[in-house]
Amino acid sequence: MKRYCVRSTTFTTLHQLRQTATATVPARFRIDARIIKTGFDTDTCRSNFIVEELLRKGQVFAARKLFDEMPQKNTVSTNTMISGYVKSGDISSARELFDAMVDRTVVTWTILMGWYARNNQFDESFKLFREMCRSCTLPDHVTFATLLPGCNDEVPENAVSQVHAFAVKLGFDRNPFLTVCNVLVKSYCEIGRRDSACVVFEQIQEKDSVTFNTLITGYEKDGLYMEAIHLFVEMQQSGHKPSDFTFSGVLKAVVGLHDFVLGQQLHCLAVTTGFSRDVSVGNQILDFYSKHDRVLETRNLFNEMPELDFVSYNVVISSYSQAEQYEESLKLFREMQCMGFDRRNLPFATVLSIAANFSSLQMGRQVHCQAIVAMADSVPHVGNSLVDMYAKCEMFEEAELIFKRLSQQSTVSWTALISGYVQKGLHEAGLKLFTKMRGANLRADQSTFATVLRASASFASLLLGKQLHAFIIRSGNSENVFSGCGLVDMYAKSGSIKDAVQVFEEMPDRNAVCWNALISAYADNGDGEAAIGAFTNMIHSGLQPDPVSVLGVLTACSHCGFVEQGTEYFQAMSRIYGMTPKRKHYACMLDLLVRNGRFAEAEKLMGEMPFEPDEIMWSSVLNACRIHKNQGLAERAADQLFGMEKLRDAAAYKSMSNIYAAAGEWESVSHVMKAMRERGIKKVPAYSWVEVNLKIHVFSSNDKTHPKGDEIVRKINELTAEIEREGYKPDTSWVAQDIDEQMKIESLKFHSERLAVAFALISTPEGCPIVVMKNLRACRDCHAAIKLISKIVKREITIRDSRRFHHFRDGICSCGDYW
């Protein structure tokens, strides 16, 4: 009995706060009986504390050794050891102990369920939940709060509904178990059952900030940005104070709405409530300004933040990259490397994208090496960026090698590889990879569809585009914004602006990206008034234009010669919309001016630009000088182009040689062509293609290899005779060769686009529209000839060259002869 008395004294001491001050003798005997029944032992209790302490220090092996040497173990001993294994990630050892247990408590089940739930093994976690219930162990509120939070769209809807029903049965769906209610709202949001989430939310009588935050986040993730904002207002009106999580969700919603003013108001609220000093809220405000292309405000806020973490640096580095301020981005990246952050958190993906944009293999390899040293190359998004970088640097073998070594070949990694091929013009290879991806039983996402639609658009194959459209509908992505925009772009670039507009009008929700696609579609097809109309309608719909919107309308003005309107839109960027014009906007504005012969204004604009004119800008000047016969400025532009370290192709040399040829300065032509050869630059051969009877037929200039070559020549001669009767006169200034006039005329007759048109005429039924693609700009002589051909054959003929569409009908072109 003496031994038992010692035990009873210990037990009483541990629970004396719960006991009455005067314990009777029978009570002590009852305590002794409880001790005997539960197997309580002071040595076991002491060992449990030591095991727990060893596990807290990470000494799992020592803890297990002590656990195995314990003469007596209880449920607490085993639960502690299982918890230690779970925290160290050794789930196999944890499961081994769990499976060997005879008497499991709700804590035992919950510990293991939590690991499977946190590691997205939901089938196993819900299986354990069912087994626990069958073993007559009832879950507590901690079990529900542990099982449900990690749910995502991989969890079957009925699984969450069944757990919800059980929670209701046990009374955990009401206060004081608000945690369970909040978790149910979150779980329904995560699995896409927003309706059920709203029902649970409305049934909670006493909500807290977490309740509101959970549904606000759910609305934001589903793209219901206005609903998120309205719920935030309701939260404020009900007296609940916002937290850092509140600001995170609401600011993301504001970014989705493209509402800059509302975002500034939230910034002010964060400042007045003191949350702007919280690093997570500060990072979200940084992201807001970054997403609105406010690089200056982003950097100023970054400099003012009292605390910075790796996310802060990542946002600003990404902001500079998006604004094409790559030097600033790389400078900040180098600074970040010296800040002592975990190197795995460095923005390798962003810097790799910069290398990809520059096609800088050297930079990309340096970043790759750093990622390997930091052991970040195995991080999925970094691996995907490596695939993208090598593909865009045309190192396709390396890209595919990294792709094969990825631990998980996800939809994102497949899309990165496909995108690399497509962006480098290897559209057929990209489409073949898409077929392989489908064979791997991976579902394409919105980015995949956008990429393959771009590949399809490059062929201008309306049939292929419609097949992809049908596939998108079957996959359930037809209402997706990105897929819809890709379809608008595909139909527009396939010459079917009617189908493009129809897709746009059928979109259930239209954001700025959708309107941008429509504006660009009209611009590419030379309908400037429709593009301006779409821009105006976008603003009337309540959406604010972004830099892409303005670029689209500037392109339309450039294609149609709307100088005054284009100037107004360009100036409105900073004056009205608060945007900083980027290089592309300046290039478009410059092209608009020089094509109208307003060279003085163009030179003034180049002098005011915050960067030096690049190849695209000087090429625009050179081409315009050829049209307006401004040889002096042409020579200056050519000098700038010829002095550049790297040129995309021989277009500059070819344009300058054509200018000299038109002036009859054949010696200067020879000098230019000699300089081109010495530099090792080769002229890109012109070719055109047309789809007839489900097959693509490709033609080059003076091509005589086609099986129907003789028929094509006869058709061209026949058409030439007819258009000459209509007043056609060959413009031989487009032949930069010192040959006699008749040979120049013969050369013009057999340009690639005329061969394609002639073939289509002899191979398709009368009245059938014809769509021809060309990899370079169409020459003015072919433009004049095809106008008259469309009148003679009474067909609509569409030519898409490297710049725009020309829709010929009844002797008139959609460009109005301005191109």
Secondary structure, 3 states (H helix, E strand, C coil): CHHHHHHHHHHHHHCCCCCCCCCCHHHHHHHHHHHHHHCCCHHHHHHHHHHHHHHHCCCHHHHHHHHHHCCCCCHHHHHHHHHHHHHHCCHHHHHHHHHHCCCCCHHHHHHHHHHHHHCCCHHHHHHHHHHHHHCCCCCCHHHHHHHCCCCCCCCCHHHHHHHHHHHHHCCCCCCCCHHHHHHHHHHHHHCCCHHHHHHHHHHCCCCCHHHHHHHHHHHHHCCCHHHHHHHHHHHHHCCCCCCHHHHHHHHHHHHHHCCHHHHHHHHHHHHHCCHHHCHHHHHHHHHHHHHCCCHHHHHHHHHHCCCCCHHHHHHHHHHHHHCCCHHHHHHHHHHHHCCCCCHHHCCHHHHHHHHHHHCCHHHHHHHHHHHHHCCCCCCHHHHHHHHHHHHHCCCHHHHHHHHHHCCCCCHHHHHHHHHHHHHCCCHHHHHHHHHHHHHCCCCCCHHHHHHHHHHHHHHCCHHHHHHHHHHHHHCCCCCCHHHHHHHHHHHHHCCCHHHHHHHHHHCCCCCHHHHHHHHHHHHHCCCHHHHHHHHHHHHHCCCCCCHHHHHHHHHHHHHHCCHHHHHHHHHHHHHCCCCCCCHHHHHHHHHHHHHCCCHHHHHHHHHHCCCCCCHHHHHHHHHHHHHHCCHHHHHHHHHHHHCCCCCCCCHHHHHHHHHHHHCCCHHHHHHHHHHHHHHCCCCCCCEEEEEECCEEEEEECCCCCCCCHHHHHHHHHHHHHHHHHCCCCCCHHHCCCCCCHHHHHHHHHCCHHHHHHHHHHHHCCCCCCEEEEECCCCCHHHHHHHHHHHHHHCCCEEEECCCCEEEEECCEECCCCCC
